[in-house]
């Protein structure tokens, strides 16, 4: 039976965070708010939990699950390195709606799907999410919806789609925006835009100069 906690209420928020952390330890799924849309999360280092997340969404391993982190230090532990551009991007846009794809630390024992040695990482700008991440460590988190359906912008939307496949729902009210994070691939010589989102190409170019898009490299002024 799923439990929903109103994170606008201080007592329920505190209880919800404890229950969510416990659910992750048991390999269960949790819906949490982020600065973009609601996400459904699992312990990133429990392969069975990540498999359950993909099953709940009706999504295949060909679309590996991104990872949310609560600190830059945690992000650095998950990747080989941030490359020549990563730290500048982190300084400019984290916490916030920018997902960076990097080479994963090869010493880590996890299975996020067919990621081909990479990991997509982000630090969300949301107090509830950050408090949870600082308690749990990195979480595998995807948008809280069935594959092919609109992303959930409320906890109730997420519950309608995911139901009892999720143990705990953390309800922080409606999302302020339904625009997804921008995804930037840092595993190539020139950073490559994989998804346009809340952070514009112009803002990215203002920090790192060059961004490759589907129309070719673009340079800032």
Long-range contacts (C-beta under 8 A, 24 or more apart in sequence): 1-164, 2-159, 2-163, 2-164, 2-166, 2-167, 2-168, 2-169, 3-167, 3-168, 3-169, 4-155, 4-159, 4-168, 4-169, 4-170, 4-171, 5-168, 5-169, 5-170, 5-171, 6-171, 7-33, 7-128, 7-170, 7-171, 7-172, 7-173, 8-171, 8-172, 8-173, 13-128, 13-170, 16-168, 16-170, 17-128, 17-131, 17-132, 17-135, 17-170, 19-168, 20-132, 20-136, 20-168, 20-170, 21-132, 21-135, 21-136, 23-167, 23-168, 24-49, 24-136, 24-139, 26-167, 27-52, 28-52, 28-166, 28-167, 28-168, 29-53, 29-56, 29-162, 29-165, 29-166, 29-167, 30-132, 30-166, 30-167, 30-168, 30-169, 30-170, 31-144, 31-152, 31-155, 31-158, 31-159, 31-162, 31-166, 31-168, 31-169, 31-170, 32-128, 32-129, 32-132, 32-141, 32-170, 33-126, 33-128, 33-129, 33-155, 33-170, 33-171, 33-172, 33-173, 33-175, 34-68, 34-124, 34-126, 34-129, 34-141, 34-175, 35-95, 35-96, 35-97, 35-124, 35-125, 35-126, 35-129, 35-176, 35-177, 36-97, 36-124, 36-175, 36-177, 36-178, 36-179, 36-180, 36-181, 36-197, 36-198, 37-143, 37-144, 37-151, 37-152, 37-153, 37-175, 37-178, 37-180, 38-143, 38-144, 38-151, 38-152, 38-153, 38-154, 38-155, 38-157, 38-158, 38-175, 39-68, 39-129, 39-141, 39-142, 39-143, 39-144, 40-141, 40-142, 40-143, 40-144, 40-158, 40-162, 40-166, 41-68, 41-139, 41-140, 41-141, 42-139, 42-140, 42-141, 43-136, 43-139, 43-140, 44-110, 44-112, 44-137, 44-138, 44-139, 44-140, 45-108, 45-109, 45-110, 45-138, 47-110, 47-111, 49-140, 50-110, 50-111, 50-112, 50-113, 50-140, 51-111, 52-165, 53-140, 53-142, 54-113, 55-165, 56-162, 56-165, 56-166, 57-142, 57-145, 57-146, 57-147, 57-162, 58-146, 58-147, 58-148, 59-142, 59-147, 60-113, 61-113, 61-114, 62-113, 62-114, 63-113, 64-112, 64-113, 64-114, 64-115, 64-120, 65-112, 65-113, 65-140, 65-141, 65-142, 66-99, 66-119, 66-120, 66-121, 66-122, 66-140, 66-141, 66-142, 67-112, 67-119, 67-120, 67-121, 67-122, 67-138, 67-139, 67-140, 67-141, 68-121, 68-122, 68-123, 68-124, 68-129, 68-133, 68-138, 68-139, 68-141, 69-121, 69-122, 69-123, 69-133, 69-138, 70-123, 70-130, 70-132, 70-133, 70-134, 70-137, 71-123, 71-133, 71-134, 72-123, 74-133, 74-137, 74-138, 75-121, 75-123, 77-105, 78-102, 78-104, 78-105, 78-108, 78-119, 78-121, 78-138, 79-103, 79-104, 79-105, 79-119, 79-121, 80-104, 80-105, 80-106, 82-186, 83-186, 83-187, 85-186, 85-191, 85-208, 86-186, 88-207, 88-208, 89-184, 89-186, 89-204, 89-207, 89-208, 90-123, 92-203, 92-207, 93-199, 93-203, 93-207, 94-122, 94-123, 95-123, 95-124, 95-125, 95-126, 95-130, 96-123, 96-124, 96-125, 96-198, 96-199, 97-122, 97-124, 97-125, 97-179, 97-180, 97-181, 97-182, 97-197, 97-198, 97-199, 98-122, 98-181, 98-182, 98-184, 98-198, 98-199, 99-181, 99-182, 99-183, 99-184, 99-195, 100-184, 100-186, 101-183, 101-184, 101-185, 101-186, 101-187, 101-194, 102-186, 102-187, 103-187, 112-140, 118-187, 120-183, 122-181, 126-172, 128-170, 128-172, 132-170, 143-180, 151-178, 151-180, 153-178, 184-211, 188-212, 190-217
